Amino acid sequence: MIDKKVTAMHKYEEFLEKVKSQYSDEFSEITDILNRYETLKKTNKELVEENQALQEELDRITIEASIYEKEKGNEILGMNNSIAGLQKSLDRIEDEKNRKQRAVEDTLKTSYVQTQQLSKLLIAVNNLYWMCKKDRKPLGLRYDNEGTDTDPFGSTRESLIKAMGQLGIIGQFMGSYKLIFETLARAEKSHAHDTHVDSTKKNYTQTKTGTTH
């Protein structure tokens, strides 16, 4: 056993001598080789430890990155869901806006048509009012309220108030006309009756006179 160790030591020493001889510019003594070995051994140990620490750090960073990626993925998913919900709300608001805009346009269109119709009506009432006002003097008609001219393009409220006054005058005028017509009708009826009575009397007288003769 000891002989084997001694033999191994001799072989080791011979190996070191060969190394020293081969690299004589670097190693002048066997101790230099041994010192270099220890230095390399220590450095290797440090490198292994450092590599292990780096590997552990890499594993930690990888785990953290995986967790971070998962969390951000969930956040992105939540944000996408929120965006989808907001988009639906936006679409609903846009549809509601378009619906109200169409309703406003329809209202404006209807209002325009009604305004046109009202203007035509006011013009017609105004024209009829002036016809009545023009024809009242030959008929000897007078009214308590003469009314005023209506501007169909003026204030709607004022125009309607004036038109109501004009309609009152027109109503009085038509009432007066009706009274005149009724009076004329009665006069014609009375005249016809009187004429008929006179004719009957005349015929009777002529008949009586002829009988006497």
Disulfide bonds with the S-S distance in Angstrom:
none
